Amino acid sequence: MTDELELERLRRRLARERRARKEAERIAEETTRALYERQQELLLLEAVATAANEARTLEDALDAASVALRDHGGWDVGRGWLATGAGEPLADAGVHHAGHVPVHAAPAPDGLHERVRTARAAEWARDGFAFPVVLGDDVVAVLELRAAEPRRSDAALERLALQVTRHLQRVAERIRARERIVHQTLHDALTGLPNRVLFEDRLELALVRARRRGTICAVFFLDVDRFKIVNDTLGHRAGDALLREVAARLRGAIRASDTVARFGGDEFAVVCDGLADERDALRIASTLHAALSVPCELEGESHVLGASVGIALATGREATAEALLRDADAAMYRAKELGRSRTELYDERLRARLDARVRVERELHQGLEAGELRLVYQPVVSLTTGGIRSVEALVRWDHPERGTLAPGEFLPIAEESGLIVRIGEHVMREACRQAASWRERLGDDAPLPIHVNLAARQLSQTTFVESIVRVLAETGARAADIALEITESSVIENTLLASDMLRELKTLGFEILLDDFGIGYSSLGYLQQMPIDVLKIDRSFIDALGADADDERASAIVRAIVGMADALGIDVVAEGVETDEQARLSQALGCSLAQGFHFARPDRPETVEALHERWGYALTPSERTASASRPTPSSI
């Protein structure tokens, strides 16, 4: 009996040991399997990570991930789908079949990828599984796996898909950042339009197409008229809003195949190819003008837009992008010169004109160095006494081949090239020397002050006041003996800077004159902002005096200007008086001073001195004393 009990115990112990061994074997097998599966997952994730690091596009990374997941899970097909744009269906990024699956046996898309995109979450189908790659608010891709036989949902695969998604998101983020940098490099930050770099690339492509098709390529260069006025009066925020509005209108006025770009400031460019002739280009220019002509609301006010447009056409194989841009730019500046809000086509006449300008600019540089520029002086006379009140310094160029040139033949070119600053310094120095010479020889009877015209570029220099004070000290001239003439156009670029500068000059003792009054942008506003002593009525109003058709209107304008000036304590000069009748009418309308060929043409200093001896000085002794009491260089 004892032996039987012992044997039973032994059997039970052996049974327990067998069960324990089997359990241990099962646990070991499961652990080994889990370790193997985890190892395979890690190998898969490593492969996906490596592919993600090396991928140049999201499509490359999708390809690698779909193949890896297909092989890992024993799927028959792996497939990637890419988002192409809002509202557009996902694009097939590539189908990858297992080696045993014929290409024609791959299942046709059944909409699983689009359902996943809409739900923004993974989804199982009877024979497939798909999951999205989400970046921010966008589904940028979907990865889909398919099998020939039905499959049950698999939580492990879902977890693995989440990890794969992170790698694909990293690729999408990197590509989006790169695209953002490229976009910023090639586009204008304010308007979103292509910038000059991208425009030139598009222009090169347009030229290639035009040559291949035998059509014409046109470049339009646009400058927004009166933009600086809006920017200065309403502020930069309104100016930026205006530029964005212009960009939107130009973009809406051209074909989808054309390109509009912003080059900076208020300059835009458009390239259109496939044109038949210049009439097509002119029609496009008319469309651009029409798009900009509709009033625009800015800061609660309605503003009428406009642009000066220059066109250059590529009609042959020799045309280059650089030349077209240069020519369109030149035509645009010609449009501005001729009155703005118009179109100019670059042609042979304009080419010859530009060639002449380049030659004049080069010779002007040489002439300035050679001392070919000299000053002549024209008296400003009293209509009451006939005496000389002051003289205006005017520059002449004694060209070695073309003879004496008037300012209109070279100063506009000097303005464009920047040479006007050096010419202005030369004029100021020579005028100060002449003023010092007259003051020394003639004392209070000298025909002073001398008017010196200031250019916009001079007034934009922050060191201008310092430089003019230095010239006074070097020449021995007094500030009271120099009067500074400005025009509204010369201060429109930076009204605040010019206003502060002129007030400082006024404090130093300079007399300030506003030239060409009545035709500027906002004459009354400038009288309020600027420390003006004298107004010079524009010659166009004086020309009309005595003319049957325009006399009444011109007389009313002159009378109004004089009345306003009297109320403000400002003297008035009738400029451009050429006849006795104009002189008489100017005086009758209240002008106290006049200047023009009727009295004297601009001439050399000795001629002005001779006139001064005959006509006398326009100021009374008390007025001369007041003038002499102005600050001198020694008191500055």
Secondary structure by P-SEA (a helix, b strand, c coil): caaaaaaaaaaaaaaaaaaaaaaaaaaaaaaaaaaaaaaaaaaaaaaaaaaaaacccaaaaaaaaaaaaaaaacccbbbbbbbcccccccccccccccccccccccccccaaaaaaaaacbbbbcccbbbbbbcccccccbbbbbbbcccccccaaaaaaaaaaaaaaaaaaaaaaaaaaaaaaaccccccccccaaaaaaaaaaaaaaaaaacbbbbbbbbbbcaaaaaaaaccaaaaaaaaaaaaaaaaaaccccbbbbbccccbbbbbbcccccaaaaaaaaaaaaaaaccccccccbbbbbbbbbbbbbbccccccaaaaaaaaaaaaaaaaaacccccccccaaaaaaaaaaaaaaaaaaaaaaacccbbbbbbbcccccccccbbbbbbbbbccccccccccccaaaaaaacaaaaaaaaaaaaaaaaaaaaaaaccccccccbbbbbccccccccaaaaaaaaaaaaaccccccbbbbbccccccccaaaaaaaaaaaaaabbbbbbccccccccaaaaaacccccbbbccccccccccccccaaaaaaaaaaaaaaaaaabbbbbbcccccaaaaaaaaaacccccccccccccccaaaaaaaaaaacccccaaaaaaaaaccccccc
